[in-house]
């Protein structure tokens, strides 16, 4: 009876090694050492390579970055006309000359149109700084005396001046 038990035990061990090699080749979670004939214990479930799990679909749509505001006088003129009122009847903002437009900022000169009342002296243009906010131009600041030189530059223009490459 002991001989039969030993023979059955040896056969079971032989089958176990053969089965382990077969499972390893089939990718059943055994380490690669089994393929080379060296018995290796099965990998723990935390060590097994698993396919990446997909995140469940979300109701939140990815946000798209808006296109930058165009460096186009036609896009800037309405913003200037709305933001800067000309106090004289018959006067209006006629056009825009772009002095600089890059990196989300623009420095332009708004040109007046119409005829000022007699005896009124007007500058022919107004210097305007615009900022691209969400793909649309917004008024940042305006004035003929604005500049980007340290010491006389208003704090709200520092970022705009740097973006435009002005001193």
Backbone bond lengths (Angstrom), bond angles and torsions (degrees), N, CA, C in turn:
res aa  C-N    CA-C-N  psi(-1)  N-CA   C-N-CA  omega(-1)  CA-C   N-CA-C  phi
1 X - - - 1.427 - - 1.523 111.23 -
2 X 1.364 116.80 -36.83 1.458 120.12 178.75 1.519 110.61 -63.41
3 X 1.370 114.70 -37.94 1.467 118.18 179.61 1.513 110.88 -63.46
4 X 1.296 117.45 -40.92 1.460 121.65 -179.57 1.522 110.29 -64.45
5 X 1.310 117.24 -40.17 1.463 121.46 179.22 1.524 109.97 -65.18
6 X 1.326 117.37 -43.25 1.466 120.90 -179.65 1.521 109.91 -65.75
7 X 1.320 118.10 -40.78 1.462 121.22 179.57 1.528 110.09 -65.06
8 X 1.327 115.95 -44.10 1.479 119.51 178.69 1.535 110.97 -64.90
9 X 1.314 117.70 -39.81 1.465 121.87 178.99 1.525 110.62 -64.85
10 X 1.336 117.01 -42.52 1.464 120.50 178.26 1.516 110.81 -64.98
11 X 1.299 116.39 -39.76 1.476 120.08 178.17 1.521 110.43 -65.38
12 X 1.308 117.51 -39.57 1.467 121.05 179.88 1.524 110.80 -65.41
13 X 1.336 115.69 -39.84 1.467 119.20 178.22 1.522 109.71 -65.91
14 X 1.292 117.11 -42.68 1.467 121.23 178.03 1.518 111.44 -61.87
15 X 1.299 116.71 -43.81 1.465 120.26 177.60 1.521 111.04 -66.34
16 X 1.326 115.75 -36.50 1.472 119.54 -179.52 1.516 111.65 -63.71
17 X 1.342 117.19 -42.95 1.466 120.92 178.55 1.516 109.67 -66.38
18 X 1.307 117.39 -43.33 1.465 120.54 179.10 1.521 111.47 -63.68
19 X 1.313 115.90 -40.68 1.466 119.28 178.35 1.514 110.55 -66.24
20 X 1.335 117.54 -38.24 1.467 120.87 179.87 1.512 110.53 -62.59
21 X 1.341 117.43 -42.37 1.460 120.98 178.60 1.519 109.44 -63.79
22 X 1.301 116.90 -43.50 1.470 120.46 179.21 1.514 111.98 -62.29
23 X 1.309 117.33 -43.31 1.461 120.52 179.57 1.519 111.49 -65.79
24 X 1.333 116.22 -38.86 1.459 119.50 -179.81 1.512 110.46 -64.19
25 X 1.318 116.42 -41.16 1.466 119.31 178.12 1.513 111.44 -65.55
26 X 1.310 115.14 -30.44 1.468 119.43 179.77 1.517 110.87 -83.24
27 X 1.338 118.34 -3.28 1.462 120.92 178.45 1.507 112.43 77.20
28 X 1.339 118.40 41.34 1.454 120.16 -176.49 1.523 111.62 -93.48
29 X 1.304 118.41 28.86 1.452 120.14 172.23 1.514 114.69 90.62
30 X 1.327 119.32 6.31 1.449 120.82 176.76 1.515 108.51 -88.27
31 X 1.318 115.81 154.34 1.456 118.97 -178.76 1.513 111.14 -72.18
32 X 1.304 117.46 165.86 1.460 123.19 -176.62 1.521 111.52 -67.31
33 X 1.339 119.08 -20.63 1.453 121.68 179.47 1.517 111.41 -59.30
34 X 1.300 119.06 -29.46 1.451 123.43 179.54 1.518 110.62 -64.88
35 X 1.321 117.89 -32.43 1.455 121.40 -179.60 1.516 111.66 -65.99
36 X 1.319 116.49 -28.86 1.451 120.81 -177.02 1.517 111.49 -90.51
37 X 1.318 117.91 6.32 1.448 121.32 177.87 1.511 113.29 92.31
38 X 1.299 119.59 -5.63 1.444 122.39 177.04 1.519 107.91 -89.02
39 X 1.309 117.69 117.60 1.455 118.03 -178.54 1.517 110.48 -61.68
40 X 1.310 115.71 138.79 1.456 121.31 177.46 1.516 107.53 -137.68
41 X 1.300 115.95 141.15 1.466 118.26 -179.61 1.521 109.61 -69.62
42 X 1.329 116.19 154.67 1.469 118.73 177.24 1.523 109.79 -60.36
43 X 1.331 116.09 149.41 1.463 121.37 178.02 1.515 109.16 -72.01
44 X 1.310 115.21 144.49 1.457 119.40 174.51 1.515 108.34 -65.37
45 X 1.306 116.26 156.23 1.474 118.90 -176.64 1.521 111.80 -60.77
46 X 1.344 118.39 -27.32 1.461 119.88 179.09 1.526 111.69 -76.25
47 X 1.368 117.43 -15.56 1.454 120.71 -179.07 1.519 112.50 -97.39
48 X 1.295 118.03 -12.35 1.458 120.47 -177.46 1.519 110.24 -70.42
49 X 1.315 114.19 140.49 1.460 119.29 176.02 1.529 107.75 -75.75
50 X 1.297 115.27 125.58 1.453 119.21 179.99 1.513 109.16 -119.71
51 X 1.295 115.42 153.80 1.464 120.20 176.24 1.514 108.35 -63.89
52 X 1.352 117.94 141.37 1.460 120.09 178.93 1.521 110.13 -59.89
53 X 1.315 113.62 136.27 1.452 117.84 179.26 1.518 109.45 -84.78
54 X 1.300 115.32 140.42 1.454 119.97 178.92 1.514 109.18 -85.74
55 X 1.341 113.89 142.30 1.450 119.40 176.21 1.520 108.29 -69.91
56 X 1.308 117.13 143.13 1.465 117.73 176.46 1.523 110.05 -64.31
57 X 1.312 115.28 146.99 1.465 120.36 -179.38 1.523 109.43 -59.68
58 X 1.289 115.20 139.67 1.461 121.21 -178.51 1.515 109.98 -109.66
59 X 1.310 114.38 150.93 1.462 119.34 176.96 1.521 111.89 -77.98
60 X 1.333 116.42 -11.17 1.455 120.57 -179.05 1.520 108.82 -81.67
61 X 1.309 116.51 123.03 1.459 120.99 178.56 1.519 109.07 -83.43
62 X 1.329 117.68 143.58 1.461 118.88 178.05 1.522 109.90 -63.81
63 X 1.314 114.91 140.85 1.459 118.52 -179.67 1.516 109.79 -81.59
64 X 1.288 115.72 137.95 1.446 121.11 178.03 1.515 108.64 -98.07
65 X 1.306 115.11 140.06 1.451 119.96 175.90 1.526 107.37 -75.98
66 X 1.336 116.64 125.56 1.464 117.28 -179.43 1.524 110.97 -66.85
67 X 1.303 114.82 153.01 1.461 120.00 175.59 1.522 108.20 -64.08
68 X 1.319 117.45 146.72 1.472 118.61 178.93 1.524 110.90 -65.04
69 X 1.315 114.57 152.78 1.468 119.90 176.88 1.534 107.61 -61.86
70 X 1.313 117.29 137.51 1.470 119.57 -177.14 1.527 112.03 -72.56
71 X 1.306 116.01 140.72 1.468 121.60 174.71 1.525 107.11 -81.56
72 X 1.301 114.99 70.72 1.458 122.99 -173.48 1.530 108.79 -134.49
73 X 1.324 117.94 125.98 1.468 120.22 179.92 1.537 112.99 -54.68
74 X 1.326 116.53 -33.75 1.469 119.67 -179.62 1.529 112.00 -65.22
75 X 1.322 117.65 -29.10 1.461 121.59 177.64 1.525 111.64 -81.34
76 X 1.324 117.55 -25.12 1.460 122.02 -176.41 1.529 112.98 -89.43
77 X 1.324 117.23 -35.34 1.465 121.38 -174.77 1.530 113.26 -56.33
78 X 1.332 120.99 -46.52 1.474 119.43 179.39 1.526 113.21 -61.61
79 X 1.329 117.59 -35.25 1.461 121.32 179.20 1.527 109.66 -65.41
80 X 1.315 116.73 -43.79 1.464 121.54 179.65 1.528 110.26 -66.94
81 X 1.310 116.78 -44.18 1.474 120.47 -179.30 1.518 111.55 -60.45
82 X 1.328 116.60 -35.93 1.463 120.40 179.92 1.521 111.94 -76.94
83 X 1.324 117.19 -35.04 1.460 121.23 -174.35 1.524 114.04 -84.56
84 X 1.320 117.27 -32.16 1.478 120.00 -175.80 1.526 108.95 -117.49
85 X 1.295 114.47 114.87 1.470 119.79 179.30 1.527 109.59 -89.74
86 X 1.313 115.29 135.21 1.470 120.07 173.55 1.531 105.64 -94.37
87 X 1.328 116.77 122.88 1.475 119.56 -172.03 1.538 115.35 -77.15
88 X 1.314 118.05 7.05 1.457 120.05 -176.26 1.524 110.87 -112.95
89 X 1.295 116.13 133.14 1.453 121.99 177.01 1.527 109.32 -62.01
90 X 1.320 115.73 137.97 1.459 120.72 178.83 1.518 114.59 85.95
91 X 1.329 116.68 -3.57 1.478 120.58 178.71 1.530 108.53 -102.69
92 X 1.327 116.10 148.71 1.465 121.04 -179.48 1.520 108.84 -157.68
93 X 1.314 114.77 166.69 1.464 120.31 175.26 1.517 106.96 -85.67
94 X 1.315 114.77 116.32 1.463 120.94 -172.76 1.527 113.98 -91.62
95 X 1.335 116.64 -40.08 1.466 119.58 -175.65 1.526 110.10 -157.62
96 X 1.323 114.87 175.16 1.467 121.56 -179.76 1.522 108.84 -132.50
97 X 1.334 115.73 129.95 1.470 121.88 171.62 1.533 107.00 -104.79
98 X 1.303 116.51 123.62 1.467 120.65 -177.63 1.526 109.63 -88.93
99 X 1.345 115.85 118.66 1.460 121.49 177.31 1.529 110.59 -88.68
100 X 1.321 117.27 -31.54 1.461 122.06 179.10 1.519 109.88 -164.95
101 X 1.320 115.81 142.63 1.465 119.99 -179.22 1.523 108.31 -155.67
102 X 1.336 116.39 106.84 1.465 121.47 178.76 1.516 110.22 -167.92
103 X 1.325 115.18 158.79 1.466 122.49 173.72 1.528 113.98 53.58
104 X 1.327 116.85 34.20 1.459 120.58 175.61 1.520 115.42 85.90
105 X 1.317 117.85 9.44 1.463 121.51 179.17 1.522 110.19 -135.23
106 X 1.324 114.99 155.94 1.463 120.08 176.19 1.525 108.85 -141.26
107 X 1.316 114.80 142.13 1.464 122.18 171.93 1.520 104.88 -118.66
108 X 1.321 115.65 119.33 1.463 120.87 -175.21 1.515 110.21 -133.98
109 X 1.335 114.59 168.04 1.462 121.40 172.88 1.518 107.19 -119.91
110 X 1.330 114.65 118.67 1.458 120.56 177.86 1.529 107.35 -86.07
111 X 1.324 115.65 125.02 1.475 121.60 -176.27 1.523 109.03 -98.89
112 X 1.328 114.62 132.22 1.463 119.11 -179.76 1.526 111.63 -80.10
113 X 1.299 114.11 155.95 1.453 121.35 175.36 1.520 108.38 -131.87
114 X 1.293 116.42 165.69 1.470 120.03 -178.40 1.518 110.89 93.09
115 X 1.310 115.42 -177.17 1.466 121.54 -178.27 1.517 109.36 -117.23
116 X 1.348 116.65 124.14 1.467 118.66 178.64 1.532 110.49 -70.98
117 X 1.316 116.12 156.96 1.462 119.08 176.62 1.529 110.89 -59.54
118 X 1.323 117.79 151.43 1.471 120.36 179.82 1.536 111.24 -55.47
119 X 1.297 114.09 140.16 1.462 120.94 178.37 1.525 113.86 81.10
120 X 1.318 117.88 3.04 1.470 121.09 -179.67 1.518 109.28 -97.30
121 X 1.324 115.14 128.97 1.454 119.51 175.42 1.520 108.30 -102.23
122 X 1.290 115.03 124.28 1.460 120.77 -179.65 1.514 110.51 -126.74
123 X 1.325 114.01 145.20 1.458 118.56 167.93 1.522 105.72 -69.23
124 X 1.292 118.52 148.70 1.465 121.43 179.76 1.518 113.75 -78.46
125 X 1.357 115.46 -10.16 1.461 118.65 -179.22 1.520 110.34 -153.15
126 X 1.318 114.47 167.51 1.463 122.02 177.31 1.527 107.33 -130.13
127 X 1.332 116.57 129.13 1.460 120.83 176.33 1.532 108.86 -74.67
128 X 1.329 116.55 132.64 1.463 120.90 -176.67 1.528 109.15 -134.18
129 X 1.323 115.68 136.33 1.456 122.32 172.04 1.525 107.74 -107.46
130 X 1.332 116.10 128.71 1.456 122.48 -179.95 1.520 109.60 -119.08
131 X 1.338 115.91 152.77 1.457 121.30 177.46 1.525 109.02 -126.45
132 X 1.318 115.17 136.94 1.467 122.08 175.56 1.530 108.15 -78.28
133 X 1.327 115.90 115.69 1.457 121.72 177.80 1.524 107.50 -123.58
134 X 1.319 116.38 107.13 1.455 120.66 178.85 1.518 113.75 62.89
135 X 1.313 117.63 32.05 1.462 121.19 176.91 1.523 114.04 87.96
136 X 1.341 117.25 6.37 1.471 121.37 178.44 1.523 109.10 -129.84
137 X 1.325 115.49 146.79 1.456 120.30 178.43 1.519 109.90 -77.28
138 X 1.337 115.06 137.13 1.461 123.13 174.52 1.519 107.37 -127.58
139 X 1.320 115.27 144.36 1.464 121.88 179.18 1.523 109.57 -67.55
140 X 1.321 116.54 128.47 1.460 121.67 177.25 1.526 109.66 -102.62
141 X 1.331 116.41 -50.83 1.466 121.30 -179.64 1.524 109.03 -167.01
142 X 1.317 115.37 159.42 1.468 119.09 175.63 1.518 109.79 -149.94
143 X 1.315 114.61 157.67 1.458 120.60 177.82 1.509 110.74 151.12
144 X 1.328 115.98 145.16 1.463 120.01 -178.38 1.518 111.78 -73.76
145 X 1.328 117.90 -20.44 1.459 120.89 -177.67 1.515 114.47 -94.16
146 X 1.316 118.54 5.26 1.467 120.76 -179.15 1.523 110.82 -76.07
147 X 1.328 115.33 140.87 1.461 119.14 172.42 1.518 108.83 -150.12
148 X 1.301 115.66 173.55 1.463 121.49 -175.98 1.521 112.68 -109.53
149 X 1.302 118.73 20.01 1.456 121.30 179.67 1.513 109.74 -83.05
150 X 1.339 116.44 134.48 1.465 118.86 178.24 1.528 110.61 -54.50
151 X 1.296 115.31 140.82 1.461 120.61 -179.20 1.521 112.10 96.96
152 X 1.330 117.55 -33.78 1.469 119.25 178.76 1.534 111.98 -117.26
153 X 1.325 116.52 -2.02 1.465 120.78 -179.04 1.531 109.19 -79.68
154 X 1.344 116.67 128.11 1.463 118.79 175.19 1.538 109.77 -65.19
155 X 1.333 117.83 145.12 1.471 120.93 -177.74 1.533 113.34 -57.47
156 X 1.330 117.90 -33.25 1.466 119.96 -177.99 1.528 112.98 -72.04
157 X 1.337 117.19 -9.30 1.467 120.46 179.13 1.528 113.85 -102.40
158 X 1.330 117.63 -4.24 1.460 120.32 -176.11 1.533 111.63 -55.09
159 X 1.322 117.63 -52.11 1.468 121.01 -179.04 1.519 111.58 -64.02
160 X 1.317 117.32 -39.85 1.472 121.00 179.72 1.523 110.57 -65.00
161 X 1.308 116.89 -44.29 1.476 120.43 -179.39 1.523 110.70 -62.48
162 X 1.347 116.70 -42.36 1.470 119.88 179.30 1.531 109.91 -64.93
163 X 1.327 117.11 -43.82 1.474 120.74 -178.91 1.525 111.89 -63.56
164 X 1.315 116.21 -33.00 1.469 120.97 -179.68 1.521 112.51 -86.42
165 X 1.333 117.01 -3.94 1.467 120.81 178.56 1.513 112.83 73.22
166 X 1.339 116.01 26.22 1.484 120.13 -179.93 1.520 109.01 -91.33
167 X 1.352 116.70 153.42 1.488 119.29 -176.38 1.507 113.62 -59.85
